Amino acid sequence: MGLGFSKRMSVLAGGIALVMAGMTAGQAEETAVAALTEAPASPAFYLPQIRPIQPGEVPLTGVHAVAQPYVVFDTAVDEAFKSQLATPREVRRLLDGLRFSEPQMVAQSWLAHRGLIAAENPEFQEGVRLALARDGAISVMQQLSGRGSYARNLHGADAAVAAVLERVANDNYRMTVLKGRFLSTAQEFQTKRWGMIDRPETGAPVDFAAADRGDNLTTQITETLQNFSPVSPAHAYASPLMERVLAYGALHVIATSLETDVSTEAMAPADRRTTSCLNWAKLNLNQCVAAAHFPSEEAWCTATHAIEDVRACWEKVLPAADR
């Protein structure tokens, strides 16, 4: 540990008395999740804002800041649910919101996002404070590395895990339903003449007769995209995943209890399997969209790679019955 880390630990240790005096964890601004049209709305948790910081507001820090990329993706999923998916232009707009450029950042932000949910559990908050009183802030934070089982052995960890799994199961269901909606949209686009027309340059005429001579959607997709790399849940799951989630949650409890910031240097990195899985999802989506000629194919790419491949990257964390 460097000198800077030791100084931060000293500051945290000095605040333990405040924690033991009964100070409760501060609550960040709650992000309301809009009601979904095809699936139950996501439960409301105290998660970061996705809009830019306004004048006079305090910028997001710590676990909140790390969680931001996943919050943006999750908001794009909710927006897709509210859409009627009625036109190719709307599908493309939603696809733009679902795409990401940094898989490792998204993988880490998922951990932080779930950690914020764990941190809202009262039993887990109590467990973190008990550990602070027993072992001291320096010792506790050194053990919240995401390795081993320290966070999972804290008092209240089981209750926090249950809350996290409930949210993961809900998100898994939402994305499964959303995938089905985009696939249905792809089929609907296929039945419309304009749904299978190549995207022309601005002002260029459209040859409807040539469009009518094209192959059907299933044949085109099978022939063009059959060599894409499949994404399997096995790519993503690693046993310490929940340990890392709880480590993020515990660090957030410490930061809010002591009214201090926790350096992102002290936070667990994204696991390699999830990062690799999300990277394949990104690459597959990019290749699929590049190969697509028709709006129906774009909707299929969105369902298969922007939604389903990403969903699969976290599916394995759930019990088999909830997948």
N, C-alpha and C positions, 0 to 999 in steps of 0.2 A: 504494500500500500504506500502511496506517495505522501509527501508532507501535506498536500492540499486535502487529501482524504482524511488524514488524522485530525486536521483542524475542523473539518466538517463534523467529524464524529464527536469532537469535544463540545461543539455547539449543541449537538443533539443531546449529549449526555447531560448538559446543563439544564435541559428542559424537562427532564424526567420528573422532577418534583411537581411541575405543573400538571403532568399527566396523572400522577397519582392523587392529585388534589381534586380530580373529578372532571377535568376539562374534556368535553366531548369532541369528536372529530367534526371539523367544519364540512359543510356540504357545498359542493360546486353547483353551479347553475344547472338545473334539470333540463335535459333535452327531451321535449315531448315528441313522441312518435305518432304520426297521424294514423287514423284508423285505416285498415287495409280493406280493399274490396273483395279480395279472393281468399284471404287468410286472416287469422286473428292478429290484431295489432301487437307490435312488440311491446313488452312491458316498459314502463318509464323508469329509467335509471338516471343517476346523477352522472352524466357524461359530458364531454367537452362540447362547446359550441362549434359549429362548422363554419359559421360566417366569419369574415375578417374581424379582427379586433377594432372596436370603435374608439374614437377619442375619449379619453377618461377611463377606459376599461383596462384591467390588469391582464397582460398577456398570459396565455396558458403556459404552465410550467410543469416540470416533473412528469408523473405518470399521465396526467391529462394531455400534455403536449405530445408524448409518445403515441398515445391512442388516436391522435387526430386522423391519420390516413385511413384507418379502418372506419372511423366515424363517417368520413366522406363516402366511402364505398357503401356502408350500411344505409346511408341516406339515399344513395342512388338506387338501391334495391327497393326502398320504400316508395320512391318516386315512380319506379316502374310499375309497382302494384297499383298506384292511383291512375295510371295511364290506361286508356282504352286500346292502345297499340293499333290504332286504326289506319295509320299511313306509314309508308316507308320512311318518310322524313322523321316521324316520331320515333320509330324504331332506331334509326341512326342516332338521333339525339340522345336517347336513353343508353345506347351502346357506348357512346362517348363518355357518359358518366360512370359506367361500370368498368371501364378500362383503367389499368394502373401501369406505371412505368417502372416501379421499384419493388419487386417481389419481397426482398428482404425487409424493407421498411413496412410493408403491409403485414408480413408475418409477425414482426415484432409488435406492431400496433394492435394486432388481434390479441396478443398476450396482455398488453396494457389495458385494452378495452374490457376484457374479461376480468382482469385484476381489479378494475374499478367496481365491477359488480360484486366481486368477493369482498371488497373493502366496505361495502354498505351493510354487510351482515353484522348485527350487533354482537353475536357470540364471537365472531372472528375478531372484531375490534377489541373485545375484552381479552381475547387470547393474546393478541399482539401486545397490549399494554401490560399484561401479566409477565410476558417474556421480557419486556423492557425493564420492569421492576426487579425481576429475578436476575437477569444476565447483563443488563446495561445496554445502552444504545449501540455502542461500538461493536460488541459481540453479536448482537442480534443482526445488525445490518451486514456484518461480514458473512453471516450464514445465510443471508437471503440472496444467494447467488444463482438460484435456479437449479443447482445441482444437489444431489442427495435427497433428503426427505425432511429437512428442518421445517419448512413452511407447512407441509402436510401434517406434521405432528403438533402444530400449535393448537391450543384450545379453540374450538369453534371451526376448525378447518373443514370438518365434514359438512357442517351447515353451509359454509361458504361454497364448497364444491357443489352441493346440491343446487344452490342458487345459480351458479355458473352453468351447470349442465341444463338447467331448465331454460336458460336463455339460449344456449347453443342448440338445444332441441327445437326451440321455437324458430330460430333462424334457419335451421336445417329444413324444417317444414315449409317455411316461407319460400326458400329458394327452390325447393322441389316443385311447389305449385307454380312459381314464376317460370321455371323452365318449361313446364307444360303449357303455359299460356303463350310463350314465345313460339313453341313448336306448333301450336294450333294456329297462331298468326302466320307462320310460314306456309302452312297448308292453305289458309284462306287467301294469302297473297298469290299462291300458285293458281288458284281458280280464277283470278282476275287477270285480264289481258295485260294491264300495266304492271301486274305483280311479277311478271317474268321478263320484263323488258330491260335490256341493258341500260345502264345509266349513261345518257348521252352527254356530250359536251354542251355547255350552255348555248342554246339557240340551235343546236343540231337537230335535224328531223329524225323521227323515229320510224323505222321500218317494221310495221305491225306484222306483215306477212313473214318476214324473216324471224320475228319473235315467235310466231306460231309454229315454226318448223323446229324449234329447239327441243332438246330432250326434256323428259320430265325431271322434277326436282330430285327425286330419290336417286335416279341413275346418275345425274350430274354430280351430286354430292358424294356418292359412293366412289365414282371414278376419280374425282379430283382430290378428295380429302382422305382417301383410304390409308395413306402413308403417314398421317399425323401421329404423333406420339400420344398414346393413351395415358390418361391421368387416373391413377388408382389411389384409394384411401391408404394403401400400404406405403405410398411415397411419403405421406405426411405425418403419420403418427409416431411419436416417440414417447417412451414411458415418463420422462420428466416434464412433459408438457404442462400438466396440472401443477406440478411443483413451481414452474416458472410463473404460471398465472397467479398462484397464491403469493409468490414472492413479490410480484408487482403490487398485489393488493395490500400486503403487509407494509411495503414501503410507502404506499399512499396513506395508510393509517398513521404511520410514524410521522410523515410530513405534515398532515393536517392536525394531528394531536399536538405536535411541538411547534406548530405554526412556522415551519421552515421549509425550504426547498430541498429536495433530494436530487443530487446530480444524476444525470442519465448515465454517467460512467459506472454508477453502482448498480445499474439494472441489468438483468439477464438479457443476453442477445437472443435473436430469433433462432429457433432450432433449424438445423440444416435440412431436415426432411421436409418441413413445411415450406421453407424457402424454395427448395428444389421443385416441389409440387406446384407452387404458385408460378414459378418461372416457366414450367411446362405449360401451364394454363395460359399464361401470357403469350408464349411463342405460338401455341396452337391457335389462339384467337387471331393473332396477327397474320398467320399464314392463311387461315380460313377466310378472313375478310379480304385479304389480297387476292385470293382465288375466286371469290364470289363475284358473279356477274349480275345477279338479279336480287331484288328486294327480298324475295322468299328465302334465298340463300343467306342473306345477311341476318334475317330473323333466326334461321337455323344456327348460324355461327354464334349468335348471342345466347341462345338457349344452351347450346352444347359446351361452349368454351368460356364465355363470360360469366355464366351462372353455374352450370353443372360441374365443370372442372374445378372451379373455386370452392363450391360446396363440398366436393369430395376431399378437399385438402384438410378439412376439420371434422369430417364425419366420424372418423374412427375413435375420437375422444368420447363419443356417446356409447352407452350400453347398446348391445345389438338390437334390442327390442325398440329402441328409440330412433334408429337410423332411417 
